[in-house]
Amino acid sequence: MPDTKPILLLPERVWTASEDALRTRWAVLVAGNRITAAGPADRIDAPPDAERIELPGRTLLPGLMDLHSHLFLHPYNRTSWDDQVLKESEAYRTVRAVTHARDTLQAGFTTLRDLGTEGAGYADVALKRAIDEGMIEGPRLFVAGRAIVATGSYGPAARNYRPDCCPPQGAEEASGIEEIVRAVRHQASHGADWIKVYADYRTGPNGETRPTFSEDELRALVDTAHDTGRPVSAHAASDEGMRRAVVAGVDTIEHGYGGSDATFALMAKNGVAFLPTLTAPEAIGEYFFGYVEGKTEPTAQMRLAEQGFCTALKHGVTIGCGSDVGVFAHGTNQRELAWMVRLGLTPAQVLLAATSINAKILGKQDLGEIRENFLADVIAVTGDPVQDIAAVKNVTFVMKNGRIHRRP
Ligand SMILES: [Zn+2]
């Protein structure tokens, strides 16, 4: 880290994520990549050479996090998922991902957990490296690499192609404990921070969502991942897929649209966190089912997503913020926050999900709050997001790891 001058931020309001109240007349001092002081402006001793940045009318808050992204995908209404996986080279997809990473950071999302490159190998590991080296702009990344699916259970689906044609897949296939253990170890060695597994998928005779791995297979996957010190994220959109993943010991469940009371209660009991990805079915509804917010009825899939979210809430499951961005445009991650407010959380609860709760899900003790000694990931938005969550659309200042990426 090059020597840079300390920075004194002087916003209208500060929302720290460690306490409920909004603070006025506060200042935040940053030196190197850490927050060194946060408190009443008249009590902060800033060094005389500190750069002072006034942020009138703005609320300062911790950088936002999205724990379910796909930087290597772009909206399906432009290019179908199959076409992205089959027709776009890894090089082309990586160039796109560079622009997606920049758009995400500029929108105030300073951390992403990117859950699989969907056929672009370990390009996410390289992207993360380029960001960390300061070569390109982007959020802090926690990456999953190729992700793991049961043989013949993902896409592009073989049934849509001639039988002697084996289309390249959007994730690494494995069957049986031996192959699964090997895949986990392989992915870990290639730089995956998380192991992502698809516990169910649309493999039924009529495309119904069915569990893909047996409980024993999932247990072997989780145990191996945990042995390497890596947590496991499970895609699961059916109750049985979720249940098996939870029993096997995964750390997070993605989607959870079909989850029952019993399964969400088990998640709460076992401390498994939930990333609801509410915006994905909305985007699919817009692209393919004519859904228009406020004008048409929500689609069946959107209703299921809402039901899963409300069931999780009822049982006290830890709910983080993860959107499945990539299905919809990068840099509009804040749509997920708006959804959570529409489904009954207060803006402050949603901001907590997208900051300190997400940091805990990631196991990061020094991220997600504006607090002394925490990493200096802070953003400023025009207006007051605790009153109106729409304010998170108006990001005017972005700092990541002590470095400013956007100024008013
Ligand atoms: Zn996803």
Boltz pocket constraint, residues with backbone or C-beta under 6 A from the ligand:
constraints:
  - pocket:
      binder: B
      contacts: [[A, 68], [A, 69], [A, 70], [A, 115], [A, 324]]
      max_distance: 6.0
